[in-house]
Amino acid sequence: MSWTDEKVQKLKELWSKGHTASQIANMLGDTTRNAVIGKAHRLNLEARAPSKYNANITKQEGKISKKNPKTVSLKSKFKSIMLDKNFEAENPTSLENLTDKTCRWPIGHPDEDNFYFCGRKPEGEFPYCKLHVLYAFQPKGQKEELIDKDDEIPEFIEKKVKSSA
């Protein structure tokens, strides 16, 4: 297909209105989606306006849809675990005795004689207890920083609270 001045103008017009490359290719005829994308790139056209289809999805009868307030985010769950200082005592368990109702966090090295699994009650749907959930699941992209506080809160919890804030 050769790009005539008329087709280039039509491409610019349709692109600015937010039509997709596939839609533009169909409207122009005798061209492909990739050809439209390539030509738009060579013409240095700005990023398209939001398409009509996307605008209809995000708006419902003129109102922007909001998240369900009853939904609790994973980050909120972790924060609540981090603030809880009451951890039950360890219940050392062997591999043979692990169930869905025991924490599966390994303690020690499997080659050592005193190797065992935590054995506490797991937290919700996680395979680990509250304490070991903090070790296993860490916030994305956050660096842990050392905190110089002498409180009754364990140091590793202080790190987690600081990194999730």
N, C-alpha and C positions, 0 to 999 in steps of 0.2 A: 504494500500500500504506500502511496506517496502522500505526503502531508501537504495539502493545498492550503492557501491562506484562509480559505473559508472554513476548512476542517480545523485548523489551528485556533481560529476565533471561537468556533463552536466548543472545542475542547476547553479553552480558557473559561468560557461562560459556564459550562456544565461543571467544571472542576470547582469554580468559586461558589456554586450553589450547593456543593457538598455531595454530588453524585459519586458513586463508587467507580473505580476504573472499569469494572465489568459492565456497569450500566452505561457508561460513556461509550465503551466499545460497541455495545449493542445499538445505541442511538446513532453513532456515526456509521456503522455498517462497514464491512470489508476491513476490519481491524481486530486486533486482539487486546485483551486486558494488559498484557505485558508491553505491547506497543504504546498504549495510552500512558502507562506508568513511565516508560522510558522517555517519551516525548515531554511529559509534564516535568520530569527531572531535568531534561536538557533545556527547557524553557524557564527553569528556576521558579516554578510556580510555588506559591506559599502552601503550607500545609492546608489541606482542605478544611472547610467549615464542617462542623458536625453534620452528619447525614441526617435526613429526616427520619430514617428508621431508628437511629440511635437516640434521637431527641424524644421520640415517642416512647421508647423503653424507659428512659430515666424519669419522664414526667407522667403522672397519672392524673388526668383531668386538671391540668394546670398546677398541680402540686408536686413537689419533689418528694419521692418516696423516702421514708425514713426506716431505719432498722427497728426491728421489734425490741422494745425496751426490756422485755423479759429475757432476751438472749444474753448469756454471760460469756464474755470472751475468754479465750485460753489465758491471756495475760492476767485478767482479773482473778482467775482461779489460782494462778501461781502466786500472785500478790497475797491472796488470803492465806495460802499455805505458808508463805514466808513470814507472815506476821504472827502465826501461831507458834508459841514457844513450847507447847506441851507435846512432847513426843513420848510415846509409850516405850517401855523397855524392850530391848532386843530379845528375840526368841530364837536362838541359834537353831537352824534346821539344815538337815542334809539334803542332797539332791533328790534322794528317793522320797523324801517327805514333803516336797514342794507341792502346793496345790494352787488353785485360783484365789485362795483366801490367805496366802502368805506372800510377803515381800520377797522378790527374787533377786535382790541385790547381793552379789557375791562379796564375801569378806575374806581377805587374804588371797593367797595364790593356790590354785587347784593342786599343785604338787606338794603343798605343805600339809602336815598332819592336822593342824588346827583350822583347816579351811571349812567354811560354812556359809549359809545364806542367812540374811537378816531375819526373816520369819515374822516380822510385824504384820499388822493388818494393812493391805494395800489401800491406796488413796483412790477412790472412785474407780474409773475405768483403767487406771494405770497399773502396771505390774509391780510397782514399787510403793513403799510407804511414803508418808509426807516428807520425811527427811531425805530419802534417796531420790524422790522426784526432783528436789532442788538440785541435786548433782546431775541427774540424767537429762533434764530438759532446761536449757539455758536460753535466755532471750537472744534473738538474732541480732548480729551486728553490734553488740554491746561489749565493751572491754571491762573486765573486772578491775576494780581499783582497791588498793589496800586502805582500810579505814583504821585510824588510830584512836579507838574508843575502848575504854575499859568498862563495858556494861555487862549485865547479866545475859545479854543476847549473844549467842555464839558468833564468832568472827565470820564464819562462812555465810550465815544468814544475813549479817550486815552487808557483806559483799553483794549478795543476791538482791537485797532491797535497793541498794545503791544503783546496781546495773539495770534494774527494771524501771527505775523512775524516769 
